[in-house]
Amino acid sequence: MTPEPISFVWPLAGGLLVGLSAALYLLLNGRVSGISGLTAAATGLAKGAPRNLSLGFIAGLLGGAALASALIRRPEVQITSELWLLVAGGLIVGFGTRWGSGCTSGHGVCGLARLSPRSIVATGVFMTVAALTVFVTRHLMGGLG
């Protein structure tokens, strides 16, 4: 059986919606829509951030993912690593987003679009580290998980 070709419509629509939501959030609220910042505001960890608006934005992200899963197709999720490794990776990413003053969505989507020098450097750093991590774990260590 021939595999179904990958349609460009859904990824294109998703990318356009991410860009549109980030642009509208910035234009209407004067704030960058980075997920780590929105999550911190939604949970009350960020002082002075609009909590209800952040809760709505996060709910929209989760609702959109659920809708896409229901309408398009349910993704096949296979967890191939041990729980401690997933938790450690999550903590390291969380530390990095706080230390780097933002996450991949804040720097990579919003910061690059605004030509923020800090976001250009941050995106270059996390993309380089990601590429090195893949290279080391796949080619030098023989794959993990």
C-alpha positions in Angstrom: 0.0 0.0 0.0 1.4 3.4 -0.9 1.7 5.9 2.0 -0.5 8.9 1.8 1.5 12.0 0.6 2.1 14.7 3.2 -0.3 17.5 2.6 1.2 21.0 2.9 -2.2 22.5 3.8 -2.5 21.6 7.5 1.1 22.7 8.4 0.7 25.9 6.4 -2.6 26.6 8.1 -1.1 25.9 11.5 1.9 28.1 10.9 -0.3 31.0 9.7 -2.5 30.7 12.7 0.5 30.7 15.1 1.8 33.8 13.3 -1.6 35.5 13.3 -2.2 34.8 17.0 1.3 36.1 17.9 0.8 39.2 15.9 -2.6 39.9 17.3 -1.5 39.3 20.8 1.4 41.8 20.3 -0.8 44.4 18.6 -3.7 44.2 21.0 -1.8 43.8 24.2 1.7 45.1 23.6 3.1 41.8 24.9 5.0 38.9 23.2 3.2 35.6 23.2 5.9 33.3 24.3 4.5 30.1 25.8 6.8 30.0 28.9 5.8 33.6 29.8 2.1 32.9 29.2 2.3 29.7 31.3 4.0 31.6 34.1 1.3 34.3 33.9 -1.5 31.7 33.8 -0.1 29.9 36.9 0.5 33.2 38.8 4.3 32.9 38.7 4.8 36.1 36.7 4.1 39.3 38.5 2.0 41.9 36.8 1.1 39.8 33.8 -2.5 39.5 32.7 -3.6 36.1 34.2 -7.0 35.7 32.6 -5.7 36.6 29.1 -2.9 34.1 29.5 -5.3 31.4 30.7 -7.4 32.1 27.6 -4.4 31.9 25.3 -3.2 28.6 26.8 -6.8 27.2 26.7 -6.9 28.2 23.0 -3.7 26.4 22.3 -4.9 23.2 24.0 -8.4 23.5 22.4 -6.9 24.0 19.0 -4.7 20.9 19.4 -7.7 18.9 20.5 -9.7 20.1 17.6 -7.0 19.3 15.1 -6.6 15.9 16.6 -10.3 15.2 16.3 -10.7 16.6 12.8 -7.5 15.7 11.0 -5.9 12.7 12.7 -4.8 11.6 16.1 -1.0 11.6 16.3 0.8 8.4 17.2 2.7 9.0 20.4 5.4 6.6 21.4 7.4 7.3 24.5 10.8 5.6 24.1 12.7 7.1 27.0 12.6 6.4 30.7 10.5 8.7 33.0 13.5 10.1 34.8 15.1 11.2 31.5 11.9 12.9 30.4 11.6 14.7 33.8 15.2 15.7 33.7 14.9 17.1 30.2 11.8 19.0 31.1 13.5 20.6 34.1 16.5 21.5 32.0 14.3 23.1 29.3 12.3 24.9 32.0 15.5 26.3 33.5 16.7 27.3 30.1 13.6 29.2 29.3 13.8 31.2 32.6 17.6 31.8 32.2 17.2 32.8 28.5 14.2 35.1 29.2 11.9 33.1 26.9 11.3 29.9 25.1 11.5 28.8 21.5 8.1 30.3 20.6 8.9 33.6 22.3 12.3 34.0 20.7 11.9 31.9 17.6 8.5 33.1 16.4 8.0 36.5 18.0 11.5 37.7 18.7 12.9 36.9 15.2 9.9 38.6 13.6 10.7 41.7 15.5 14.4 41.3 14.6 15.3 41.3 18.3 19.1 40.9 18.7 18.6 38.9 21.9 16.2 36.6 20.2 18.5 36.1 17.2 21.3 35.0 19.5 19.0 32.9 21.7 17.5 31.1 18.6 21.0 30.5 17.2 22.1 29.1 20.5 19.2 26.7 21.1 19.2 25.5 17.4 22.9 24.8 17.6 22.6 23.0 20.9 19.7 20.9 19.5 21.7 20.0 16.4 24.7 19.0 18.6 22.5 17.0 20.9 21.0 15.0 18.1 24.5 14.4 16.5 26.0 13.3 19.8 23.1 11.0 20.9 22.6 9.5 17.5 26.1 9.2 16.1 28.5 9.2 19.0 26.5 7.4 21.6 24.6 5.1 19.3 21.1 6.5 20.1 19.4 7.0 23.5 16.0 5.6 24.3 
